[in-house]
Amino acid sequence: MPYLFNPTLFDPTYWLMIGPAILLGIWAQFRVRSTYAQAQQQPAPLSGAAAARHILDSAGLTNVAVEPVQGFLSDHYDPRAKVLRLSPDVYHNRSMAAVGIAAHEAGHALQDAANYAPLVVRNAAVPAAGFGSGFGVILIIGGLIFSMPALLLVGIGLFACVVLFQLVNLPVEFNASSRAKQQLVALGIVPQQELVHVNRVLSAAAWTYVAGTLQSVMTLLYYVMLFAGGRRND
């Protein structure tokens, strides 16, 4: 919450703990953009939308729609609406970058259809994670400002829901990429020898999830450290 006074922002220990994760995230974002730009130059036989449609239909998921959505790399699968939404570049372009990202999102639809356990847990954790990322941080800051350990502890518990969500999300994302690469080769969309371009894009994207999770874990550990330190001083 940037509009709230957050005393942790002035603590060097906080930055020492999360600094490596922030640097990793910056590097990962750079890698995503650079590998995506390179893979865009590699032609593919289908557009991202057509590749996603082919993967879904081959799995019998004709009920899952494929739609364009505005934004850069805003691609996602909506399990509630059963819709796979692709950004304009991915939806229309015939490139290795487009088919790789589209196949990854189609991989989430395949997970959904198979009731892939980590995805089920992740989807169930979405409301708690959303609540924890907002209200939990407010309670943590309030507990620090007003020296209220109980309030801080409740906030830590809520923020832990965010960390749990991100930890569960990692295997979900890795598995979706694995399914994507298998389907691209099995359906003849991308030859095995050309899969290196898809690998680079999906691997770079995976590092952004790793960086985000690491930052959340280290932030949670920092809050726990503050709470434990306050308890010792009482």
C-alpha positions as CSV (number, residue, x, y, z in Angstrom):
1,M,0.0,0.0,0.0
2,P,2.1,3.0,-1.2
3,Y,-0.2,5.6,0.3
4,L,0.5,4.3,3.9
5,F,3.5,5.2,5.9
6,N,5.5,2.0,6.1
7,P,8.3,2.1,8.7
8,T,10.0,-1.0,7.2
9,L,11.0,1.0,4.2
10,F,13.5,2.9,6.3
11,D,15.0,-0.3,7.8
12,P,18.3,-1.3,6.1
13,T,17.7,-4.9,7.3
14,Y,14.5,-5.1,5.2
15,W,16.4,-4.0,2.1
16,L,19.2,-6.4,2.7
17,M,16.7,-9.3,3.0
18,I,14.7,-8.5,-0.1
19,G,17.4,-6.9,-2.2
20,P,18.6,-10.1,-3.9
21,A,15.0,-10.9,-4.8
22,I,14.4,-7.4,-6.3
23,L,17.6,-7.7,-8.3
24,L,16.6,-11.1,-9.5
25,G,13.2,-9.8,-10.5
26,I,14.7,-6.9,-12.5
27,W,17.0,-9.4,-14.3
28,A,14.1,-11.7,-15.0
29,Q,12.0,-8.9,-16.5
30,F,14.9,-8.0,-18.8
31,R,15.3,-11.6,-19.8
32,V,11.6,-11.9,-20.6
33,R,11.6,-8.9,-22.9
34,S,14.9,-9.8,-24.6
35,T,14.0,-13.5,-25.2
36,Y,10.5,-12.6,-26.3
37,A,11.9,-10.1,-28.8
38,Q,14.3,-12.7,-30.2
39,A,11.6,-15.5,-30.4
40,Q,9.3,-13.1,-32.2
41,Q,11.7,-13.1,-35.0
42,Q,11.5,-16.9,-35.4
43,P,8.5,-17.9,-37.6
44,A,5.9,-20.5,-36.6
45,P,3.3,-22.3,-38.8
46,L,0.4,-21.0,-36.6
47,S,-0.6,-17.9,-34.8
48,G,-0.7,-18.0,-31.0
49,A,-4.5,-18.1,-31.2
50,A,-4.5,-21.0,-33.7
51,A,-1.9,-22.9,-31.7
52,A,-4.0,-22.6,-28.5
53,R,-7.1,-23.6,-30.3
54,H,-5.4,-26.7,-31.8
55,I,-4.1,-27.7,-28.4
56,L,-7.4,-27.3,-26.7
57,D,-9.4,-29.1,-29.4
58,S,-6.9,-32.0,-29.5
59,A,-7.6,-32.4,-25.7
60,G,-11.3,-32.3,-26.2
61,L,-11.6,-28.8,-24.6
62,T,-13.9,-27.3,-27.3
63,N,-15.8,-25.5,-24.6
64,V,-12.8,-23.3,-23.7
65,A,-12.9,-20.1,-25.7
66,V,-9.8,-18.2,-27.0
67,E,-10.2,-14.5,-26.9
68,P,-7.9,-11.4,-27.5
69,V,-7.2,-9.1,-24.5
70,Q,-5.5,-5.7,-24.4
71,G,-2.0,-5.3,-22.9
72,F,1.5,-6.5,-23.3
73,L,2.0,-10.1,-22.2
74,S,-1.3,-9.9,-20.4
75,D,-2.0,-13.5,-21.4
76,H,-3.9,-15.7,-18.9
77,Y,-6.4,-18.5,-18.5
78,D,-9.6,-17.8,-16.6
79,P,-10.8,-21.1,-15.0
80,R,-14.1,-19.6,-13.9
81,A,-15.2,-18.4,-17.4
82,K,-13.3,-21.2,-19.2
83,V,-11.6,-18.6,-21.4
84,L,-8.0,-18.3,-22.6
85,R,-7.2,-14.7,-23.2
86,L,-4.2,-13.7,-25.3
87,S,-2.5,-10.3,-25.7
88,P,-2.6,-8.9,-29.3
89,D,1.0,-9.8,-30.2
90,V,0.5,-13.4,-29.0
91,Y,-3.1,-13.8,-30.5
92,H,-2.2,-12.7,-34.0
93,N,1.5,-13.3,-34.6
94,R,3.0,-16.4,-36.1
95,S,6.1,-16.7,-34.1
96,M,7.8,-19.0,-31.7
97,A,7.2,-16.5,-28.9
98,A,3.5,-16.4,-29.7
99,V,2.9,-20.1,-29.9
100,G,5.1,-20.7,-26.8
101,I,3.1,-18.3,-24.6
102,A,-0.3,-19.4,-26.0
103,A,0.6,-23.0,-25.4
104,H,1.6,-22.2,-21.8
105,E,-1.8,-20.7,-21.2
106,A,-3.5,-23.6,-22.9
107,G,-1.5,-25.8,-20.5
108,H,-3.4,-24.2,-17.6
109,A,-6.7,-25.2,-19.3
110,L,-5.4,-28.7,-19.5
111,Q,-4.5,-28.6,-15.8
112,D,-8.0,-27.4,-15.1
113,A,-9.6,-30.1,-17.1
114,A,-7.5,-32.8,-15.3
115,N,-8.1,-31.3,-11.8
116,Y,-4.4,-30.8,-11.4
117,A,-4.1,-30.7,-7.6
118,P,-1.7,-27.6,-7.2
119,L,-4.0,-25.6,-9.6
120,V,-7.0,-26.5,-7.5
121,V,-5.2,-25.4,-4.3
122,R,-4.0,-22.2,-6.1
123,N,-7.5,-21.3,-7.3
124,A,-8.9,-21.9,-3.8
125,A,-6.2,-19.7,-2.3
126,V,-6.9,-16.7,-4.6
127,P,-9.4,-14.9,-2.4
128,A,-7.3,-15.3,0.8
129,A,-4.2,-14.2,-1.1
130,G,-5.9,-11.1,-2.4
131,F,-7.2,-10.2,1.0
132,G,-3.8,-10.9,2.6
133,S,-1.9,-8.8,0.2
134,G,-4.1,-5.8,1.0
135,F,-5.6,-5.9,4.4
136,G,-2.7,-8.0,5.9
137,V,-0.2,-5.4,5.0
138,I,-2.4,-2.7,6.5
139,L,-2.5,-4.6,9.8
140,I,1.2,-5.2,9.8
141,I,2.0,-1.5,9.3
142,G,-0.6,-0.6,12.0
143,G,0.9,-3.1,14.4
144,L,4.4,-1.6,13.8
145,I,3.3,2.0,14.1
146,F,1.1,1.5,17.2
147,S,3.4,-1.2,18.8
148,M,0.5,-3.7,18.9
149,P,2.0,-7.2,18.6
150,A,-1.4,-8.9,18.3
151,L,-2.3,-6.8,15.3
152,L,1.1,-7.5,13.8
153,L,0.7,-11.2,14.3
154,V,-2.8,-11.2,12.6
155,G,-1.3,-9.2,9.7
156,I,1.6,-11.7,9.4
157,G,-0.9,-14.6,9.3
158,L,-2.8,-12.9,6.4
159,F,0.3,-12.1,4.5
160,A,1.4,-15.7,4.9
161,C,-1.6,-16.6,2.7
162,V,0.1,-14.6,-0.1
163,V,3.3,-16.5,0.3
164,L,1.4,-19.8,0.3
165,F,-0.4,-18.9,-2.9
166,Q,2.9,-18.0,-4.6
167,L,4.6,-21.2,-3.4
168,V,1.8,-23.3,-4.8
169,N,1.8,-21.2,-8.0
170,L,5.4,-22.2,-8.8
171,P,4.7,-25.9,-9.6
172,V,1.5,-24.8,-11.5
173,E,3.5,-22.5,-13.8
174,F,6.4,-25.0,-14.3
175,N,3.9,-27.8,-15.1
176,A,2.0,-25.6,-17.6
177,S,5.2,-24.9,-19.4
178,S,6.1,-28.6,-19.5
179,R,2.6,-29.5,-20.9
180,A,3.0,-26.7,-23.4
181,K,6.3,-28.0,-24.8
182,Q,5.0,-31.5,-25.0
183,Q,1.9,-30.5,-26.9
184,L,3.7,-28.2,-29.3
185,V,6.0,-31.1,-30.4
186,A,3.3,-33.8,-30.2
187,L,0.9,-31.9,-32.5
188,G,3.7,-30.9,-34.9
189,I,3.3,-27.2,-34.2
190,V,7.0,-26.8,-33.3
191,P,9.7,-29.3,-34.4
192,Q,11.8,-30.6,-31.6
193,Q,14.9,-28.9,-32.9
194,E,13.1,-25.5,-32.9
195,L,11.9,-25.9,-29.3
196,V,14.9,-24.0,-28.0
197,H,13.2,-20.7,-28.8
198,V,10.1,-21.6,-26.8
199,N,12.3,-22.9,-24.0
200,R,14.1,-19.6,-23.6
201,V,10.9,-17.6,-23.4
202,L,9.1,-19.9,-20.9
203,S,12.3,-20.2,-18.8
204,A,12.7,-16.5,-18.6
205,A,9.0,-16.1,-17.6
206,A,9.5,-18.8,-14.9
207,W,12.3,-16.7,-13.3
208,T,9.8,-13.8,-12.7
209,Y,7.6,-16.2,-10.6
210,V,10.7,-17.4,-8.7
211,A,11.8,-13.8,-8.0
212,G,8.3,-12.7,-6.9
213,T,8.0,-15.7,-4.6
214,L,11.4,-15.2,-3.1
215,Q,10.6,-11.5,-2.4
216,S,7.4,-12.5,-0.6
217,V,9.1,-15.2,1.4
218,M,11.9,-12.9,2.6
219,T,9.3,-10.2,3.4
220,L,7.4,-12.6,5.5
221,L,10.5,-13.7,7.3
222,Y,11.4,-10.1,8.0
223,Y,7.9,-9.5,9.6
224,V,8.3,-12.7,11.6
225,M,11.7,-11.5,12.8
226,L,10.2,-8.1,13.8
227,F,7.5,-9.9,15.8
228,A,9.9,-12.2,17.5
229,G,12.2,-9.3,18.4
230,G,9.3,-7.4,19.8
231,R,8.3,-10.3,22.0
232,R,11.8,-10.6,23.4
233,N,11.8,-6.9,24.3
234,D,8.5,-7.1,26.2
